[in-house]
Amino acid sequence: MARETALLLLFFSMSLPARADDVFRWIDDDGKVHYGESVPGRYKQNARKVDLTGVGGVSDAQRQEAEARLAKEKAKVDSLQRAREEKAEAAPSATPSPPDVPQAVDECQDQMKKYLASQECFAPYRRANGSLRPEAFEQCTDVKQPMGCFSPPSDITDRPYLAPPP
């Protein structure tokens, strides 16, 4: 929509004739060419009026070409909009299902134990920047942290800055 508006503004600004009074051309004593609406007195006899007809104007062929491009762009925008609307209508309106969240407490504990065991296995292979050495994947199984389960480390109460509020 913004592109269409910009094209229309560009089209109309190019099609409007330049509004100017008489423009004169003269050469000063140093041989430099000057243009202006008023000529200094000593250069008036050598000044010539500049014909501005056709300058900045748009020919009919150029105007028709611009209108054809505008129509083509507008049709393209309309077809893309229709395709987007059809895609939105075809998509299921149901909300996406949440990620696998363990339902039972036992299941959650089992998954958390597997995750923590995986983290322990990877720990010796962890570099200072947090990356893992390639051989870690030969020795350990990568287990993603289960969603909805949280088991704080047993020593969390030993660290006062991480202790839960009383």
N, C-alpha and C positions, 0 to 999 in steps of 0.2 A: 504494500500500500504506500509506503514511504517512497519507494522507488518510482511508482507511478506519479506521485505528486511532484517529485523532483524533476521527472521528465517533462511533465506538463509545464512547470515553471520555466524550465530551460527553453522549451519550445516557444512559449509566449514571450519570453524576454528576447529571444532571437528574432521573433517576427515583428517586434515593435520597432519602428524607425527611430533612429537617433534624433533627438530634439536638440538642435543647435541653431544659433543665429549664424550670420555670415562668418566664415573663417577665411583669414587672409594669410598669405605666405610672403615673406620678405627676407632679404639677405642683408645682414648688418655690415659694418665697415671691415670687420675681420673675416668676412666671407662665410659666416655661420648662418645657416638657414633657420628661420623662426616661423612658427605658426601661432595665430592668436585671433581673438575676436576684435581686438583693437590694435592699430598700428601706430607706433610712435611717429610724431609729426615729420621728422626728417626722412623717414622711409616710405611715406605715403605715396609718393610718385612712382616708386619701384614695386610697390606691393601689388599682388594679384589675388583675386578672389579664387578660393578653392572650391571646385564643384564636388559636393558630397553626395550627389544622387547615386544610389547603388552601393554606397559604402555601408557595410554592416547589414545590408538587406538580405533577405532570404528569397531565393528563386522559388517559383512554383514547384519545380521538380524536387528541390530540397525539402520543401514543406510537405509534399506528398510522401516522400521517402520517410520523413520523420513520423508522419501520421501512421504509415504502414508499420514502422518499427514499434510504435507505441501500441498499436492494435495487437501485434504479434506478442509483445511482452505482457499485455493485459490478458490475452488468451492463455499464455503460459502460467501466469499467476493464478488465474481462475481454475485451470486444470489441476495445479498443485494443491490449491485449497480444497477442491472437491475430493482429490485423492486422500488428503489428510482427514477430511470429515468421514469418508467411507472407511478408512482404517480405524478411526476412533469408534465408529458404530460397530464394526466387525469384532473389535476387541471385547473380551468378556468384561462385563461391568462389575463382576464380583471383585472384592478386595483381595489382594494377593495373600496367600496363606503365609502365616509366620514361619520362620525357619524351624527346623526340627527342634522342638523343645521337649525334653524328657518329661513324661507325665508323672511317673512314680518316683518317690524319693530314693528307692533302692537303685533304680535305673540311673538316676542322676549321680548317685554316689559311685556307682560302677564306672560310669563315663568319666567322672572327675578323677578317679584313681588311675584310669588308663592315661588320661591327659597328664597328670602329675608324674607318672612313671616315665612317660615320653619326655617330659621336660628334664627329669633327672638324667635320663640317658644322654640327651643332647648337651647337657651342661659342660662336660669336659671338652667338648669339641667347639665350644663357643669362643669366638675371638673377642678382643677388647672392644671392637666397634659394634659387636652384637651379631655379626654374620657367623655362619657356620662353616666349618671345614667340610669339603665334599665327602670325606670318609665317614662322617657322622651318619649319612643316609644309608651307608652300607651296614652300620651297626644298630641303628635305631629306627623305630617306626614313628613317622610324624602323625600325631593325633591332634586334631584341632580342639580348641577349648569348647566344651559343650555350652550351648546357649541356655540361659536360664538357671544354670548351676553355678554356685560360687562357694568355694570352700577356702576361707582365709588360711594363710599359713599358721601353723601351730604357735609360732613365736611372735605373732602379731602383738600380743599384749606385752612382750618384752621391749617393744619399741614404742615409747610414749607418743611420738609424733604420728603413729599410725593406729594407736589404740582406739577402739570404738568409744563413743561417748558413754559416760556412766548412766 
